[in-house]
Amino acid sequence: MQLNKKTINRILKENKKAFEMLENYDKTRELPFQRKRIDITLSVETINKLKKLKKKTGKPISRIIEERI
């Protein structure tokens, strides 16, 4: 299938975000929606608040933190 320049530019424009993600993946080997585990230190009070929110919403603590940041 032969693509002309106009078609190529249209495809690039329509899928700009996907091409940028793939370009970044080539550089870093990480996709923006990948998840990584990290260790953080929180006060007991903060942990208890997060546990209460977890019970109330049914969401994992990591998801609560991601949504707030």
TAFENGI-V302002 format. One record per helix or strand. SS is the DSSP state (~ for helix, > for strand). FROM is the first residue (numbers start at 1). LEN is the number of residues. Records with the same first field share a line. If there is no record, write none. Layout:
BEGIN
SS->FROM-LEN, FROM-LEN
END
This chain:
BEGIN
~->5-10, 16-13, 44-14, 61-8
END
